[in-house]
Amino acid sequence: MTPRAYALFFLFLACSVVLGWLAYRLAARFGGQRARKAAILPFSAGFGAFYLIGHKFGIGIGPQVELLGFQVPLFGDLAIGFTAAMIAALLQMAVVSVRRRAR
């Protein structure tokens, strides 16, 4: 991989961390877990969505912009990454609340 490809990878990694943290905080505001380790699942889901949609399947949703020498549908990828992170945070919140009620 070229240095530009690594830079793009780390940019999307940073975006997934930010979007996962945002989804984690939104879910925590509405009754989700507040422990820091609970943020790992939304981070991972956001990055997994970036990987599957953009790299593995090559699906481009939305307009493409040039980023580090690559044509990237950045806004569509960010929307999909945030959606995946939010779904993971909400599912995690639902599972935890069901487990709390079972006790």
Phi and psi in degrees as a GROMACS rama.xvg file:
@    title "Ramachandran Plot"
@    xaxis  label "Phi"
@    yaxis  label "Psi"
@TYPE xy
-82.165  162.91  THR-2
-58.945  -33.068  PRO-3
-65.8026  -38.0096  ARG-4
-66.3071  -40.5015  ALA-5
-63.4895  -41.1075  TYR-6
-62.8789  -40.6768  ALA-7
-65.4962  -40.3955  LEU-8
-59.4196  -48.232  PHE-9
-70.7536  -27.9577  PHE-10
-65.109  -45.56  LEU-11
-68.9096  -31.3097  PHE-12
-64.1415  -44.427  LEU-13
-64.6287  -39.8641  ALA-14
-62.9368  -39.5741  CYS-15
-67.9342  -34.2961  SER-16
-65.8017  -45.466  VAL-17
-64.9694  -45.8995  VAL-18
-67.9425  -37.4347  LEU-19
-66.1628  -39.3871  GLY-20
-64.7161  -40.4337  TRP-21
-63.5078  -44.0331  LEU-22
-64.1313  -40.5999  ALA-23
-61.1935  -44.5958  TYR-24
-67.4307  -39.1366  ARG-25
-64.5076  -43.0509  LEU-26
-66.4476  -37.1143  ALA-27
-66.0774  -34.1313  ALA-28
-65.0271  -30.5566  ARG-29
-102.63  26.2267  PHE-30
104.569  5.92392  GLY-31
-78.4076  -178.201  GLY-32
-67.9071  145.936  GLN-33
-108.32  -5.43185  ARG-34
-67.594  143.726  ALA-35
-63.8662  -31.8529  ARG-36
-68.576  -16.556  LYS-37
-72.2005  -13.6655  ALA-38
-79.7677  -12.1724  ALA-39
-64.9903  -41.9291  ILE-40
-63.3961  -47.4693  LEU-41
-62.6556  -37.2048  PRO-42
-58.786  -49.1666  PHE-43
-64.8759  -39.5155  SER-44
-66.3621  -40.4952  ALA-45
-63.1957  -45.203  GLY-46
-68.633  -37.8192  PHE-47
-62.4634  -37.6312  GLY-48
-66.1468  -41.8549  ALA-49
-58.9463  -44.2839  PHE-50
-66.3183  -50.0557  TYR-51
-65.8882  -48.3134  LEU-52
-70.6188  -50.9543  ILE-53
-80.4132  -46.6195  GLY-54
-93.3212  -51.9975  HIS-55
-71.6534  -49.9213  LYS-56
-92.3066  -19.8095  PHE-57
68.2648  26.9722  GLY-58
-84.6057  130.258  ILE-59
-114.902  116.945  GLY-60
-112.584  122.006  ILE-61
95.58  -179.74  GLY-62
-70.4195  147.695  PRO-63
-98.3152  143.324  GLN-64
-122.81  152.415  VAL-65
-83.1977  125.672  GLU-66
-138.016  112.719  LEU-67
57.0757  35.0369  LEU-68
86.5019  4.24618  GLY-69
-118.445  148.994  PHE-70
-88.356  114.564  GLN-71
-127.48  128.931  VAL-72
-79.32  72.8327  PRO-73
-60.0695  -47.5162  LEU-74
-67.4343  -39.6102  PHE-75
-66.6027  -40.4139  GLY-76
-64.2681  -41.7755  ASP-77
-64.7353  -39.5025  LEU-78
-64.7421  -42.4498  ALA-79
-67.6388  -41.844  ILE-80
-62.3431  -43.1017  GLY-81
-67.2241  -39.5501  PHE-82
-61.2099  -44.5038  THR-83
-64.8205  -40.9316  ALA-84
-65.4365  -39.5646  ALA-85
-68.436  -41.0954  MET-86
-61.3101  -43.3666  ILE-87
-63.6665  -42.3041  ALA-88
-64.8572  -40.6766  ALA-89
-69.8399  -38.6041  LEU-90
-64.7372  -40.6419  LEU-91
-62.873  -41.0226  GLN-92
-63.1667  -41.6196  MET-93
-66.1602  -43.0003  ALA-94
-64.0836  -42.7665  VAL-95
-65.5998  -40.5184  VAL-96
-68.2197  -35.0992  SER-97
-67.0871  -41.264  VAL-98
-66.2059  -35.9124  ARG-99
-67.0463  -39.0084  ARG-100
-68.7699  -32.166  ARG-101
-68.07  -25.2007  ALA-102
